Amino acid sequence: MLNALWAGMILVACAVALFKVIASGQGELLVPLTQSLFESAKTGFEISLGLAGVMTLWLGLMRVAEAGGFLALITRGLAPLFKRLMPEVPAAHPAQGAVVMNLSANVLGLDNAATPLGLKAMRELQTLNPTPATATNAMILFLVLNASSVTLLPLTVFTFRAQMGAADPTDVFVPILVATYCSTLVGLLAVAFAQRINLLHPIVLAYLAAATALVGGMAAYFGQLAPAELQRQSAIFSNALLLVLIVAFLLGALWRRVKVYEVFIEGAKEGFQVAVQIIPYLIGMLLAIGLLRASGALEAMLEGIRYLVQGAGWDDRFVEALPTALVKPFSGSGARAMMVETMRVYGADSFAGRLSSVIQGSTETTFYVLAVYFGSVGVTRSRHAISCALLAELAGVVAAILVCYAFFG
């Protein structure tokens, strides 16, 4: 499916560009397409280079956490859940701890920590893969949860809204929480259906109930704070938790008389190797995305949606925020740019400005996650990973639209 999708994206982009050239008689319209090829290659290399430092840091710390027994402790706490969601992963396997740490970082909005931890988890899952080029059930579930992960503290969205002059930059907090929870739940249900996972088991239901209570409690607590106080407390909470984790890693390792510096260096060496390994996969996906954007195919899709919405007699205000939704599966930075552009054109406190912010915070960048995570371990056959991840992303967008109409009219 990945091969067909990649080729299809490039062919659609070229077809749209060719149609525009024939219709206008202006051959220079092809120039942006060729430029996007070189820009995509440069961007992919720069992203990988930027990841190298962060991954070196976090894979080193992960090795310290593993040596200190921290990951084993977390794994034991979630072993009953993983036994049912990922039955092919043995109890107390290092993959379980890495998966938990990655999802925890995503939940807290710690993007710099989440990616290297996720790559570490994918490498551990790959050690259990009998067919290295094909994604396992556990890999697919992990990727979909990453692509749709709940984010309790969307600090980046708050920051951009403040910069764009929003009267209350945090008024989208609860809508984002609702939308991102819906996307994660749909992603889990889609994978459970495809893999025949029994989500009605009492233990699974207990964990889901606890997660729902946590999300609801966070929404209730932060939702009642004044905007300035919400930003202050959420920033303090996420950063303090990050430092507490690092201290806990070190103290646990020192208690076990681990040579922490040597262990850190040993783990850090993996970071650079992984960063180099993902370069071709990332560039390949980025060039297809760049061609789609440069050809105008995404803009044409948006106009088609507007036409259908107006024909059905529906309120079409949400269409103004859809550029963020259309770009989000392909490019996180592109989606942020679309969000900022929407707020610039329509206003940060407009319906479109708020909706684009909620969409930005509701899901992850599906194809980026797929290219980086699967590319890091050489997986080329993704099976049902893309369909489940895109379904989760669609659910997040639909939930964002509905909740914004409920909150902001």
C-alpha positions in Angstrom: 0.0 0.0 0.0 2.8 2.4 0.8 4.4 1.9 -2.7 1.0 2.6 -4.4 0.4 5.6 -2.2 3.8 7.2 -2.8 3.6 6.7 -6.5 0.0 7.9 -6.6 0.9 11.1 -4.8 3.6 11.9 -7.3 1.5 11.0 -10.3 -1.5 13.1 -9.1 0.8 16.1 -8.5 2.3 15.8 -12.0 -1.1 15.3 -13.6 -2.5 18.4 -11.9 0.5 20.5 -12.9 0.4 19.3 -16.5 -3.3 20.2 -16.7 -2.6 23.7 -15.5 0.2 24.1 -18.0 -2.0 22.9 -20.9 -5.0 25.1 -19.8 -2.9 28.2 -19.3 -0.2 27.7 -21.9 2.4 28.7 -19.3 5.2 26.1 -19.1 6.9 28.0 -16.3 4.2 26.6 -13.9 6.4 23.4 -13.9 9.3 25.3 -12.2 7.9 25.1 -8.7 7.6 21.3 -9.0 11.2 20.8 -9.8 12.2 23.3 -7.1 10.2 21.4 -4.6 12.2 18.2 -5.3 15.5 19.9 -4.3 13.8 21.7 -1.3 12.4 18.4 -0.1 15.8 16.7 -0.2 17.3 19.5 1.7 14.5 19.6 4.3 14.7 15.9 4.8 18.4 16.0 5.5 18.1 19.0 7.8 15.3 17.3 9.8 17.4 14.2 10.2 20.5 16.2 11.2 18.4 18.1 13.7 17.0 14.9 15.1 20.5 13.5 15.6 21.3 15.6 18.6 18.0 15.1 20.3 18.0 11.4 19.6 21.6 11.1 20.9 20.4 12.8 24.2 17.3 10.7 24.7 18.5 7.3 23.6 21.4 7.8 26.0 19.0 8.7 28.8 16.8 5.7 27.9 19.8 3.4 28.3 20.4 4.9 31.8 16.7 4.4 32.6 16.8 0.8 31.5 20.0 0.1 33.5 18.5 1.7 36.5 15.3 -0.4 36.4 13.0 2.5 35.7 11.6 1.1 32.5 11.1 -2.3 34.2 9.0 -0.7 36.9 6.7 1.1 34.5 6.4 -2.1 32.3 5.3 -4.1 35.3 2.5 -1.6 36.0 1.2 -1.8 32.5 2.0 -5.4 31.7 -1.7 -6.5 32.1 -2.8 -4.0 29.4 0.0 -4.8 27.0 -0.5 -8.5 27.4 -3.9 -8.0 25.7 -3.2 -5.1 23.3 0.2 -6.5 22.1 0.1 -10.3 22.9 3.1 -11.0 20.7 5.4 -8.8 22.9 6.7 -10.9 25.8 6.2 -9.8 29.4 8.9 -7.4 30.7 10.4 -7.0 27.2 12.3 -3.7 26.8 9.8 -2.7 24.0 7.1 -2.3 26.6 9.0 0.3 28.6 10.0 2.2 25.5 6.5 2.3 24.2 5.1 3.6 27.5 7.8 6.3 27.7 7.1 7.5 24.2 3.3 7.6 24.6 3.8 9.5 28.0 6.0 12.1 26.3 3.4 12.6 23.5 0.6 13.0 26.1 2.6 15.7 27.9 3.5 17.5 24.6 7.2 16.8 25.0 7.9 16.5 21.3 11.7 16.6 21.6 11.5 13.6 23.8 8.7 11.7 22.1 10.4 11.1 18.7 13.7 9.5 19.9 11.8 7.5 22.5 9.4 6.3 19.7 12.3 5.3 17.5 13.8 3.4 20.4 10.5 1.6 20.9 10.2 0.7 17.2 13.7 -0.7 17.2 12.8 -2.9 20.2 9.6 -4.1 18.5 11.7 -4.9 15.4 13.7 -7.4 17.4 10.6 -9.5 17.7 9.6 -9.2 14.0 10.0 -12.5 12.1 9.6 -10.7 8.7 11.7 -7.5 9.1 10.2 -5.8 6.0 6.6 -6.2 7.1 5.0 -4.3 10.1 3.9 -6.5 12.9 0.5 -6.0 14.7 2.3 -4.4 17.7 4.2 -2.0 15.4 1.0 -0.9 13.7 -0.8 -0.4 17.0 2.1 1.7 18.3 2.3 3.8 15.1 -1.4 4.5 15.1 -1.4 5.5 18.8 1.5 7.9 17.9 -0.3 9.3 14.9 -3.4 10.0 17.0 -2.0 10.4 20.5 -3.7 12.4 23.2 -2.0 15.7 24.0 -2.9 17.1 27.4 -0.7 20.2 27.1 -0.7 21.7 23.5 1.8 24.4 24.5 2.9 25.1 20.9 -0.7 25.9 19.8 -1.1 28.3 22.8 2.2 30.0 21.9 1.2 30.6 18.3 -2.2 31.9 19.2 -0.7 34.3 21.7 1.7 35.6 19.0 -1.2 36.1 16.6 -3.0 38.3 19.1 -5.7 36.0 20.4 -7.6 37.5 23.3 -7.5 34.2 25.1 -4.8 31.9 23.6 -5.9 29.0 25.8 -9.7 29.0 25.0 -9.1 26.0 22.6 -7.6 23.8 25.4 -10.7 21.8 26.2 -11.8 21.5 22.5 -8.3 20.2 21.7 -8.5 17.7 24.5 -11.9 16.4 23.4 -10.8 16.1 19.7 -7.5 14.4 20.3 -9.1 11.9 22.7 -11.7 11.1 20.0 -8.9 10.6 17.4 -7.0 8.2 19.7 -10.1 6.3 20.6 -11.1 5.8 17.0 -7.5 4.8 16.1 -7.5 2.2 18.9 -10.9 0.9 17.8 -9.8 0.6 14.2 -6.7 -1.4 15.0 -8.6 -3.5 17.5 -11.1 -4.4 14.7 -8.3 -5.2 12.2 -6.3 -7.3 14.7 -9.3 -8.8 16.5 -8.2 -7.3 19.9 -10.9 -7.7 22.6 -11.3 -4.3 24.1 -14.2 -5.5 26.3 -11.9 -7.5 28.5 -12.4 -6.2 32.1 -8.7 -5.3 32.5 -8.6 -3.3 29.2 -11.8 -1.5 30.2 -10.3 -0.7 33.6 -7.2 1.0 31.9 -9.4 2.8 29.4 -11.6 4.1 32.2 -8.6 5.3 34.1 -7.3 7.1 31.0 -10.7 8.7 30.4 -10.8 9.8 34.1 -7.3 11.3 33.7 -8.2 13.2 30.5 -11.5 14.4 32.0 -9.7 15.5 35.2 -7.1 17.4 33.3 -9.8 19.1 31.2 -11.8 20.0 34.3 -8.8 21.4 36.2 -7.1 23.3 33.5 -10.4 24.4 31.9 -11.3 26.4 35.0 -8.0 28.3 35.2 -7.6 31.9 33.9 -5.8 32.0 30.6 -2.5 33.3 31.9 -2.5 30.9 34.8 -3.3 28.0 32.5 -0.3 28.8 30.3 2.0 29.2 33.4 0.9 26.0 35.2 0.9 23.8 32.1 4.4 25.0 31.1 5.7 24.5 34.7 4.1 21.0 34.9 5.5 19.7 31.6 9.0 21.0 32.2 9.2 20.0 35.8 8.0 16.5 35.0 10.7 16.2 32.3 13.4 17.1 34.8 11.9 14.8 37.5 12.1 11.9 35.0 15.8 12.6 34.2 16.7 12.7 37.9 14.7 9.5 38.6 16.7 7.8 35.8 20.0 8.8 37.3 19.1 8.1 40.9 17.8 4.6 40.0 21.0 3.8 38.0 23.3 5.2 40.8 21.4 3.1 43.3 22.3 0.0 41.3 25.9 1.2 41.0 25.6 1.6 37.2 28.4 3.5 35.5 26.0 6.1 34.3 28.2 8.1 32.0 29.5 5.0 30.2 26.0 3.7 29.8 24.7 7.1 28.5 27.5 7.2 25.9 26.7 3.6 24.8 23.0 4.5 24.3 23.8 7.9 22.7 25.8 6.2 19.9 22.6 4.7 18.7 21.0 8.1 18.2 23.3 9.2 15.4 23.0 5.9 13.6 19.2 6.0 13.6 19.2 9.6 12.4 21.3 8.6 9.4 19.2 5.6 8.7 15.9 7.5 8.3 17.3 10.0 5.8 16.3 8.2 2.6 12.8 7.3 3.9 12.1 10.8 5.0 13.3 12.4 1.8 11.2 10.0 -0.2 8.0 10.9 1.6 8.8 14.6 1.7 9.4 14.9 -2.0 5.9 13.4 -2.7 4.3 15.8 -0.3 6.2 18.7 -1.7 5.0 17.9 -5.3 1.4 17.8 -4.1 1.7 21.2 -2.5 3.6 22.8 -5.4 1.2 21.5 -8.0 -1.8 23.0 -6.4 -3.5 19.6 -5.9 -4.2 20.3 -2.2 -5.8 23.7 -3.0 -7.9 22.1 -5.7 -9.1 19.5 -3.2 -10.1 22.3 -0.8 -12.2 24.1 -3.4 -13.9 20.8 -4.3 -14.9 20.3 -0.7 -16.3 23.9 -0.5 -18.4 23.3 -3.6 -19.9 20.1 -2.1 -20.6 21.7 1.3 -22.3 24.7 -0.3 -24.3 22.4 -2.6 -25.6 20.5 0.5 -26.7 23.8 2.1 -24.4 23.4 5.1 -22.5 26.1 7.0 -19.2 26.3 5.1 -17.2 28.3 7.7 -15.2 25.2 8.7 -13.9 24.9 5.1 -11.7 28.0 5.8 -9.7 26.0 8.4 -9.4 22.8 6.3 -6.0 23.7 4.8 -4.5 22.8 8.2 -6.4 19.5 8.1 -5.4 18.6 4.6 -1.7 19.4 5.2 -1.5 17.9 8.7 -1.1 14.2 7.6 1.8 15.2 5.4 3.7 17.9 7.2 3.7 19.2 10.8 5.5 22.4 9.9 3.3 22.9 6.9 0.2 22.5 9.0 1.5 25.0 11.6 2.1 27.4 8.7 -1.5 26.9 7.5 -2.8 27.5 11.0 -0.9 30.7 11.3 -2.0 31.8 7.9 -5.6 31.1 8.7 -5.3 33.1 11.9 -3.6 35.9 10.0 -6.3 36.1 7.3 -9.5 35.5 9.4 -8.3 36.5 12.9 -7.0 34.4 15.8 -10.4 34.6 17.5 -12.4 33.9 14.4 -14.2 30.5 14.0 -11.7 29.5 11.4 -8.8 30.6 13.5 -9.9 28.6 16.5 -10.9 25.6 14.4 -7.5 25.5 12.7 -5.8 25.6 16.2 -8.0 22.7 17.4 -7.2 20.6 14.3 -3.5 21.3 14.7 -3.6 20.0 18.3 -5.9 17.0 17.7 -3.6 14.7 15.7 0.0 14.0 14.7 1.6 14.0 11.2 0.7 10.6 10.0 3.0 10.2 7.0 5.9 11.8 8.8 5.5 9.4 11.7 5.1 6.5 9.3 8.2 7.5 7.2 10.4 8.1 10.3 9.3 5.2 12.5 9.0 2.5 9.9 12.0 3.8 8.0 14.2 3.6 11.0 13.8 -0.2 11.1 13.5 -0.8 7.3 9.8 -1.7 7.3 8.4 -1.2 3.7 5.1 -3.1 4.0 2.8 -1.2 6.4 -0.3 -3.5 6.1 -3.3 -1.7 7.7 -1.2 1.0 9.5 -2.0 3.8 7.0 -5.7 3.2 6.8 -6.1 3.0 10.6 -4.0 6.1 11.2 -5.8 8.1 8.5 -9.2 7.0 10.0 -8.0 8.2 13.4 -6.9 11.5 11.8 -10.2 12.0 10.1 -12.0 11.3 13.4 -9.9 14.0 15.0 -10.8 16.5 12.3 -14.5 15.7 12.4 -14.5 15.9 16.2 -12.6 19.2 16.1 -15.3 20.7 13.7 -18.2 19.5 15.9 -16.7 20.6 19.2 -15.8 24.0 17.8 -19.4 24.5 16.6 -20.5 23.5 20.1 -18.0 25.8 21.9 -17.7 28.7 19.5 -20.9 28.6 17.4 
